[in-house]
Amino acid sequence: MIQGNNRGKIKQPPAAEVVKYMINPTINEEEQVRSFQNYVECNKAHVLMLEKQGIIKPEVAAKILEVAEEMTAMGPTPSFELRPELEEMYFNLENYLIGKVGIEIGGQQHTARSRNDLYATVCRMDVRVLYLEICKLFNKMRRTILTVARNNFDAVMAGYTHLQPSEPITFAQYCSAILNAMDRDYARIETAWKQLNICPLGGGSMGSTTWHIDREFTARLLGFDAPIDNSIDSVGSRDYILEILSAFGISANTFTRMCQDLYVWATPDYGYVEVADEVAVCSSIMPQKKNPWTLEHIKGKASNVEGCCIATWMVMKNTPYTHNNEANGEGPTMMWTAFAEMKACIELLAVTMRGIKLNKELMVKTASNNFCTMAELANTLVRADHISFRTAHDIVAHVVNHMLENNKKASEIDRSVIVPIAKELFNIDSQVTDEEIQLGLDPVKNANSKSSQGGSAPEEVARQLDRLERLIEASEVRVVERTHQLADAKVETERLIQSLLARV
């Protein structure tokens, strides 16, 4: 039974189109799972505060809280029907409360607050849950890539710039590069917690309240770090959404760049990597195909994340800095999609990396013959003949042209090629030996000898990975601390409720 008119001076019920496009989306099952219990938690904290401040009597608070405890026991979704004619979820919850205890008791729950600050608070609480889930999954994914890196110090391959062979690297060093980028990506996501975990409750409709409320108390019971310090900002701010989505977009860009590399290296023309059968798909007509299915979807979903970010910016720009349904109602809409797509990207990338196989023999064979060692060959001439690097660069450039014109591989370079070219170009009688040339042409020795900071030598990459692992560990600790902060707040709220019920 509907216990009163929640539409104030509005006499007619919402139009069918309003119900379809504006009300139903806010009370559908997904929204209920996301928000129902957070509404209940907000109600509990607010009522406890009202009683503590002497704004409502203990007996009134107890009756309201008994119904709130009943709602908590319902689980993720309410056991009673949510009616569209009541406009939205909160009015449905309030209607249920009033049906249980009457309007004179239940009607006191909404003292000293508005839907505006309530919705702003619930939205932040909803985001916190998804945000912490993303953080946990992100760190788990980073650990997966770290493990792959530690298992492949010996995977020597050509590095590429402009998709042209450049210099020998290792797959471990490549993974370290990606993990460094992901550390920065995660840092941007992690920083958003400071702007997310502040409490709007108590801001009222936008102008605060004449009731003597305790906003620090409600913020603490809801697990927030502090109240938002201005009532207009409390209801008008949604910048944390833009910050999170911007961080997601930057991170998704890293995903796409990694996936593009793997996508190219998985082609038969390269053949460096092969994805597991569990993340691949065959053609319906071409039986030779093994398409890296997840890599394509990650790249596509990453674009969806970035699109959600841009769409949210467009919705929120040029809106009044106070409560309004454009920024505060439609503004978060694409955020839920972004969270879902971000989660999919992370989990798909993790499962892809867990099963990836490397063709190490082909990698090093290709690196031996595709001229990616020419920079080191130039370094070899500098050391042997005491010439400038630019001079050596010119000699080696002509050597490469000679080899290509004669359809020869890089591994076939010897003194008989280098000496006459050095003489012709610069009148240099090169003293380089074939042994020195072969050392310069060896991609394994080349990669393993780069021990300066950031290099590909195994011990140097191990140092990089050790540092990255420490950063992941610290990130994991902070996620646990933040999760416990929210859980502890619920425990404290329940303790206060039971204490109040016991003394009434």
Salt bridges, closest charged atoms under 4 A:
GLU30 OE2 - ARG34 NH1 3.13
GLU31 OE1 - ARG34 NH2 2.64
GLU41 OE2 - LYS44 NZ 3.58
GLU51 OE1 - ARG503 NH2 3.22
GLU69 OE1 - LYS44 NZ 2.86
GLU70 OE2 - LYS100 NZ 3.48
GLU85 OE2 - ARG83 NH1 3.50
GLU87 OE2 - ARG7 NH1 2.60
GLU87 OE1 - ARG115 NH1 3.17
GLU88 OE2 - ARG115 NH1 2.14
GLU133 OE2 - LYS343 NZ 2.85
ASP154 OD1 - LYS360 NZ 2.93
GLU167 OE1 - LYS450 NZ 3.29
ASP183 OD1 - ARG142 NH2 3.18
ASP185 OD1 - ARG188 NH2 2.87
GLU190 OE2 - ARG478 NE 2.70
ASP214 OD2 - LYS52 NZ 2.92
GLU274 OE2 - LYS290 NZ 2.69
ASP277 OD1 - LYS290 NZ 2.86
GLU341 OE1 - LYS301 NZ 3.05
GLU376 OE2 - ARG383 NH1 3.12
ASP394 OD1 - HIS393 ND1 3.89
ASP429 OD1 - LYS423 NZ 3.21
ASP442 OD2 - LYS445 NZ 3.32
GLU460 OE2 - ARG463 NH2 2.72
ASP466 OD1 - ARG150 NH2 2.84
GLU469 OE2 - ARG143 NH1 3.18
GLU469 OE1 - ARG150 NH2 2.92
GLU473 OE2 - ARG143 NH2 4.00
GLU476 OE2 - ARG143 NE 2.79
GLU492 OE2 - ARG220 NH1 3.86
GLU492 OE2 - ARG495 NH2 2.90
GLU494 OE2 - LYS44 NZ 2.65
